[in-house]
């Protein structure tokens, strides 16, 4: 089941990469940033929640690097270090850590709410 979800996420990210490549010469950098966070970031977050710490996460990182290269107009073989600093996207690994923290915080809130109900 997770394989199917992961393939679906990769397909959506590839479509986003194609859309950003086509829209790069038409839209401004700010609008491309909004497209990135509206579509790619939400799909990436969905994929992380359902697939977790998968070994295939490197494909998502590769697609994210590809989109960053397109948005910053650098070559295919160039490094992504400077464009990442300049564009400041939310990395896949950071999103994974944030998702784990949010799950833990939610669990703690539910635990204390239930403990409060039963300890009274």
Phi, psi and omega in degrees: 000316181294329178297318179296316178298317182294320177296322178296318179296315179297323177296316179295321179293323176295320176297318177297319178299317178296317181296318179295321178298320180285326183273352185301318184277349183262317187261161177282169181296322180295320179291321177296325176296318178296320177297318179301309183286331181286320186254301186296314184294321180292321177293320179296318179296317177300317180294323180291320181298318185271334182260337177069215183274072183273156177285344180273009180295339180296331177292323177293319177298320179297316178293323177296318177297321179298317180292323177295320177296321179294314182295328182265358176059048174247167183289168182293323184267001181279163182285150179264003185298307181293317176299326177294321178293321183285317185272337176053060176278169177269113185293156180298317181294321177294321178295323178296315180296317179297320178297318178296317180296318180295323177294318180295315179298317179297319178297318180296318178299315180294321180298312182291328176295316178291321180296322178295321179293320184274341180273347179286000000 
